[in-house]
Amino acid sequence: MTRHLRTRNPLPSRQHLRGFGLVELMIALALGLFLVGGAISVFLSNQQAYRTTEQLSRMQESGRTAVELMARQLREAGGSPCGRGIPTANTINNPGTHWWANWGDGIRGYDNDVAADGVGFGTAAAQRIQGTDAVFLVFANANQGAVIEDHNPVSAQFQLGTTSHGLSDGEIVMVCNYRQSALLQVTSASPTNDTVVHNSGTGTPGNCSKGLGFPTDCSSANGNEYVFDSGFLIRLSSEIWYVGANGRGGRSLYRARLVNSGGTPSTLTEEIAEGVTDLQLTYLQPTAAGPLPTNYVDATSVTSWADVSAVRVTLTLQTLQNVGTDNAPIQRQMTYVVTLRNRLP
């Protein structure tokens, strides 16, 4: 019987055992670094594109917020649910010393370096930036009031049609009907009672008299008596819009508004939209003959604020990060026109 002997594979030669040479290794490393560099470049480009898109989106969101809220309030300037042009008494003590009590204008602008009552210039948080405009608005919105069912001018008491009037001691309110209106301070109100009192001799700043008739008479406690046997009693809205320092190294659109703080009228400052660096306002004032002028003018050229019928608002917005091609923030401007609905023909 023939035997088949297995033969072993020959040992590999020295040439087959040789690994990568230095040249091959360097080429491989170079190719790897090239690929990694390309991946990093794509990553950085995408990251920059994302940052830019995010910052632009945030800037547009701030702009929409500013436009929506500010335009809504501008439309209401000088308005009340009882109509326009009716005579208005003001029984608040020394109304000229309180920025929020200036009902006669309805709207008033402050151009660039002109100081506005209630808001000072400065670089601290919520202080107004010099060189930017500001605007004061006052109105009485029927959504913040109640219907009057009875009024006793001697006891200075209103009886309202509901206990859900939302008023408390110290509120600054307007009362009106189709014949006249009056500004006053509530001296006693309760969420469980439909009676609201407007007495004199109490409160801060208080009322100069009980009388709400026009013209205002502060010479006696009863003053110029007038009976509001119908109409509305509404919380007064007074506010100033401006651009201020936000305390984070940037600027924002702010609103300073009248609030009731423990029975005393106070100013509450609210940051509305971040990244608003400038506010410029121009106004449309009809002539005495009635036709509209051809151009909007700045606040220093307005001769009668009670006649202003529209406002052109220009906001300058800026991204919060340096995402521009020159490694600087991106800026955009938004311009819109608001018509004062209470000044329409």
C-alpha positions as CSV (number, residue, x, y, z in Angstrom):
1,M,0.0,0.0,0.0
2,T,1.3,3.3,-1.1
3,R,1.5,6.1,1.6
4,H,1.0,9.7,0.7
5,L,3.2,11.9,2.7
6,R,1.9,15.5,3.5
7,T,4.3,18.2,2.7
8,R,4.5,21.2,4.8
9,N,4.0,24.7,3.3
10,P,7.3,26.4,2.9
11,L,8.1,29.2,5.3
12,P,7.2,32.6,3.9
13,S,10.1,34.5,2.5
14,R,11.5,37.6,4.2
15,Q,9.9,39.7,1.5
16,H,6.4,38.5,2.3
17,L,6.9,39.3,6.0
18,R,7.7,42.9,5.4
19,G,5.2,45.5,6.8
20,F,4.4,49.1,5.9
21,G,7.3,51.2,5.1
22,L,7.9,54.7,6.3
23,V,6.8,56.2,3.1
24,E,3.5,54.3,3.0
25,L,2.8,55.3,6.7
26,M,3.4,58.9,6.0
27,I,1.2,58.8,2.9
28,A,-1.6,57.1,5.0
29,L,-1.2,59.7,7.8
30,A,-1.4,62.5,5.2
31,L,-4.5,61.1,3.6
32,G,-6.1,60.6,7.1
33,L,-5.3,64.2,8.2
34,F,-6.7,65.5,4.9
35,L,-9.9,63.6,5.5
36,V,-10.2,64.7,9.1
37,G,-9.4,68.3,8.1
38,G,-12.2,68.2,5.5
39,A,-14.6,66.8,8.1
40,I,-13.7,69.4,10.6
41,S,-14.1,72.2,8.0
42,V,-17.6,70.9,7.1
43,F,-18.5,70.7,10.8
44,L,-17.3,74.2,11.5
45,S,-19.1,75.6,8.4
46,N,-22.3,73.8,9.5
47,Q,-21.9,75.1,13.0
48,Q,-21.4,78.7,11.8
49,A,-24.4,78.4,9.5
50,Y,-26.5,77.0,12.5
51,R,-25.3,79.9,14.7
52,T,-26.1,82.5,12.1
53,T,-29.6,81.0,11.4
54,E,-30.4,80.7,15.1
55,Q,-29.3,84.3,15.7
56,L,-31.3,85.7,12.8
57,S,-34.3,83.7,13.9
58,R,-34.0,85.1,17.4
59,M,-33.6,88.6,16.0
60,Q,-36.7,88.2,13.9
61,E,-38.7,86.9,16.8
62,S,-37.7,89.9,18.9
63,G,-38.7,92.2,16.1
64,R,-42.1,90.5,15.7
65,T,-42.7,90.7,19.5
66,A,-41.8,94.3,19.6
67,V,-43.9,95.2,16.6
68,E,-47.0,93.3,17.8
69,L,-47.0,94.6,21.3
70,M,-46.0,98.2,20.6
71,A,-48.4,98.5,17.7
72,R,-51.3,97.2,19.7
73,Q,-50.7,99.9,22.4
74,L,-50.1,102.7,19.9
75,R,-53.5,102.0,18.3
76,E,-55.2,102.7,21.6
77,A,-53.5,106.0,22.4
78,G,-55.9,108.7,23.6
79,G,-58.9,106.3,23.5
80,S,-61.8,105.5,25.8
81,P,-64.9,103.4,25.3
82,C,-67.1,106.5,25.4
83,G,-65.7,108.2,22.3
84,R,-63.2,110.9,21.5
85,G,-63.1,114.7,22.0
86,I,-65.3,114.7,25.1
87,P,-64.3,117.1,27.9
88,T,-62.2,115.4,30.7
89,A,-62.0,116.5,34.3
90,N,-58.9,115.5,36.4
91,T,-59.4,115.4,40.1
92,I,-56.1,113.8,40.9
93,N,-54.0,116.0,43.2
94,N,-51.3,117.9,41.3
95,P,-51.7,115.9,38.1
96,G,-48.9,117.9,36.4
97,T,-46.3,116.3,38.7
98,H,-47.2,112.7,37.7
99,W,-46.0,111.5,34.3
100,W,-48.9,109.0,34.1
101,A,-51.7,111.6,34.6
102,N,-51.2,113.6,31.4
103,W,-54.5,112.7,29.6
104,G,-54.8,115.7,27.3
105,D,-52.3,114.6,24.7
106,G,-53.1,110.9,24.5
107,I,-49.7,110.4,22.9
108,R,-46.4,112.4,23.2
109,G,-43.0,111.7,21.6
110,Y,-39.5,112.5,22.9
111,D,-36.9,112.8,20.2
112,N,-33.4,111.4,20.7
113,D,-31.9,113.5,23.5
114,V,-35.1,115.0,24.9
115,A,-35.8,113.7,28.4
116,A,-39.1,111.8,29.0
117,D,-40.9,112.1,32.3
118,G,-40.7,108.8,34.2
119,V,-37.6,107.4,32.5
120,G,-34.1,108.7,32.9
121,F,-31.0,108.5,30.6
122,G,-28.1,106.3,31.6
123,T,-26.2,103.1,31.1
124,A,-27.6,101.1,34.1
125,A,-30.2,98.4,33.5
126,A,-33.5,99.7,32.2
127,Q,-32.2,103.3,31.8
128,R,-32.9,104.9,28.4
129,I,-30.1,105.1,25.8
130,Q,-29.3,108.7,24.8
131,G,-29.9,109.3,21.1
132,T,-32.9,107.0,20.9
133,D,-36.6,108.1,20.8
134,A,-39.3,107.4,23.3
135,V,-43.1,107.7,23.3
136,F,-45.7,108.2,26.0
137,L,-49.2,106.7,25.6
138,V,-52.3,106.9,27.8
139,F,-55.7,105.3,27.2
140,A,-58.6,103.6,28.9
141,N,-59.4,100.1,27.6
142,A,-62.9,98.8,28.1
143,N,-61.5,95.3,28.7
144,Q,-60.2,96.6,32.1
145,G,-63.4,98.1,33.5
146,A,-67.0,97.7,34.4
147,V,-70.4,99.3,33.6
148,I,-71.7,102.0,36.0
149,E,-75.2,101.3,37.4
150,D,-75.5,104.2,39.8
151,H,-73.4,107.1,41.2
152,N,-73.8,109.2,44.3
153,P,-71.5,112.3,44.0
154,V,-72.1,113.4,47.6
155,S,-70.9,110.1,49.1
156,A,-68.5,109.7,46.2
157,Q,-69.6,106.1,45.5
158,F,-70.1,104.2,42.2
159,Q,-72.2,101.1,42.1
160,L,-71.0,98.8,39.3
161,G,-72.7,96.0,37.5
162,T,-70.4,93.4,38.9
163,T,-68.1,92.5,41.8
164,S,-65.5,91.2,39.3
165,H,-64.3,94.7,38.5
166,G,-60.6,93.9,39.4
167,L,-60.1,97.2,41.2
168,S,-58.4,97.8,44.5
169,D,-57.6,100.8,46.8
170,G,-55.3,103.3,45.1
171,E,-56.1,102.4,41.4
172,I,-56.0,105.3,38.9
173,V,-59.1,105.1,36.8
174,M,-61.2,106.9,34.2
175,V,-64.9,107.2,34.4
176,C,-66.8,108.3,31.3
177,N,-70.2,108.5,29.5
178,Y,-71.0,110.0,26.1
179,R,-71.1,113.6,27.6
180,Q,-67.8,113.8,29.6
181,S,-65.1,111.8,31.4
182,A,-62.9,112.2,34.5
183,L,-59.7,110.9,36.0
184,L,-59.6,110.0,39.6
185,Q,-58.1,107.7,42.2
186,V,-60.1,104.9,43.9
187,T,-60.0,105.2,47.6
188,S,-61.9,102.1,48.5
189,A,-62.7,99.0,46.5
190,S,-63.2,95.3,47.3
191,P,-63.4,92.2,45.1
192,T,-66.5,91.1,47.1
193,N,-68.4,94.4,46.7
194,D,-69.8,96.2,43.6
195,T,-69.3,99.6,45.3
196,V,-66.2,101.7,44.5
197,V,-65.4,104.9,46.4
198,H,-63.5,108.0,45.2
199,N,-63.4,110.2,48.3
200,S,-61.1,113.2,48.8
201,G,-58.7,113.8,51.6
202,T,-57.1,110.3,51.5
203,G,-54.8,108.2,49.4
204,T,-51.6,108.9,47.5
205,P,-51.7,111.3,45.7
206,G,-55.4,111.3,46.4
207,N,-58.3,113.3,44.8
208,C,-58.6,117.1,45.2
209,S,-62.4,116.8,45.5
210,K,-65.4,114.4,45.1
211,G,-66.8,116.5,42.2
212,L,-66.1,114.9,38.8
213,G,-67.7,117.6,36.7
214,F,-65.8,119.5,34.0
215,P,-64.1,121.9,34.5
216,T,-62.4,120.5,37.5
217,D,-63.0,122.5,40.8
218,C,-60.6,121.7,43.6
219,S,-61.7,124.7,45.8
220,S,-64.0,122.5,48.0
221,A,-64.5,118.9,49.0
222,N,-67.5,118.5,46.8
223,G,-66.1,120.5,43.9
224,N,-68.0,120.5,40.6
225,E,-70.6,117.8,41.1
226,Y,-71.6,115.6,38.2
227,V,-73.6,112.4,38.3
228,F,-72.4,109.4,36.2
229,D,-75.6,107.5,36.2
230,S,-74.4,105.4,33.3
231,G,-71.1,104.8,31.5
232,F,-67.9,103.0,32.3
233,L,-65.3,102.9,35.0
234,I,-62.0,101.8,33.6
235,R,-58.5,101.3,34.9
236,L,-56.1,103.9,33.3
237,S,-53.3,102.6,31.1
238,S,-50.2,104.9,31.0
239,E,-46.9,103.8,29.6
240,I,-43.6,104.9,28.0
241,W,-41.9,102.9,25.3
242,Y,-38.1,103.3,24.9
243,V,-34.8,101.5,24.2
244,G,-32.7,100.9,27.3
245,A,-29.5,99.2,28.5
246,N,-30.4,95.6,29.6
247,G,-27.6,95.1,32.1
248,R,-26.1,92.3,30.0
249,G,-24.0,94.5,27.8
250,G,-26.7,95.0,25.2
251,R,-29.9,96.9,24.6
252,S,-33.6,96.0,24.7
253,L,-37.0,97.5,24.0
254,Y,-38.6,98.5,27.3
255,R,-42.0,99.6,28.6
256,A,-42.5,101.6,31.8
257,R,-46.1,101.5,32.9
258,L,-48.4,102.7,35.7
259,V,-49.2,100.0,38.3
260,N,-50.8,100.0,41.7
261,S,-48.3,99.0,44.4
262,G,-50.0,98.6,47.7
263,G,-52.4,101.5,47.1
264,T,-49.8,103.9,45.7
265,P,-49.3,104.5,41.9
266,S,-45.9,103.3,40.9
267,T,-43.9,102.6,37.8
268,L,-43.1,99.1,36.6
269,T,-40.4,98.7,34.1
270,E,-40.6,95.6,31.8
271,E,-38.1,94.3,29.2
272,I,-40.1,93.6,26.1
273,A,-37.6,92.5,23.4
274,E,-33.9,91.8,23.5
275,G,-31.5,93.0,20.8
276,V,-33.4,96.2,19.9
277,T,-30.6,98.8,19.7
278,D,-32.5,101.9,18.4
279,L,-36.0,103.3,18.2
280,Q,-36.9,106.1,15.9
281,L,-40.4,107.6,15.6
282,T,-42.0,110.1,13.3
283,Y,-45.6,111.3,13.4
284,L,-48.4,112.3,11.0
285,Q,-50.3,115.4,12.1
286,P,-53.2,116.6,10.0
287,T,-53.5,120.3,9.3
288,A,-56.2,122.5,10.7
289,A,-58.0,122.3,7.3
290,G,-58.2,118.6,7.6
291,P,-56.0,117.1,4.8
292,L,-53.1,114.9,5.7
293,P,-49.6,116.3,5.3
294,T,-47.2,114.8,2.8
295,N,-44.5,113.8,5.3
296,Y,-44.1,112.4,8.7
297,V,-42.2,114.6,11.2
298,D,-40.1,114.0,14.3
299,A,-41.4,114.8,17.8
300,T,-39.8,118.3,17.9
301,S,-41.9,119.4,14.9
302,V,-45.3,118.3,16.2
303,T,-47.4,121.3,17.2
304,S,-50.5,119.5,18.5
305,W,-50.2,116.0,19.9
306,A,-54.0,115.8,20.2
307,D,-54.1,115.8,16.4
308,V,-51.5,113.2,15.7
309,S,-53.2,110.4,13.7
310,A,-50.4,107.9,12.8
311,V,-46.9,106.9,13.9
312,R,-44.1,105.5,11.8
313,V,-41.9,103.3,13.9
314,T,-38.4,102.2,12.9
315,L,-36.7,99.6,15.0
316,T,-33.0,98.6,14.6
317,L,-32.3,95.1,15.7
318,Q,-29.0,93.3,16.3
319,T,-28.0,89.7,16.7
320,L,-26.7,88.8,20.2
321,Q,-23.6,87.1,18.8
322,N,-20.9,88.1,16.3
323,V,-22.2,85.9,13.4
324,G,-21.6,88.3,10.5
325,T,-19.0,87.7,7.8
326,D,-16.8,90.4,9.3
327,N,-17.1,88.7,12.8
328,A,-19.5,91.4,13.9
329,P,-23.2,91.3,14.9
330,I,-25.8,91.4,12.0
331,Q,-28.2,94.4,12.1
332,R,-31.6,94.7,10.5
333,Q,-34.2,97.5,10.4
334,M,-38.0,97.1,10.7
335,T,-40.3,99.9,9.7
336,Y,-44.1,99.9,10.1
337,V,-46.9,102.5,10.4
338,V,-49.6,102.4,13.1
339,T,-52.8,104.4,12.8
340,L,-54.4,105.6,16.0
341,R,-57.9,104.2,15.8
342,N,-59.3,106.9,18.1
343,R,-58.1,109.6,15.8
344,L,-59.6,108.3,12.6
345,P,-62.0,110.7,10.8
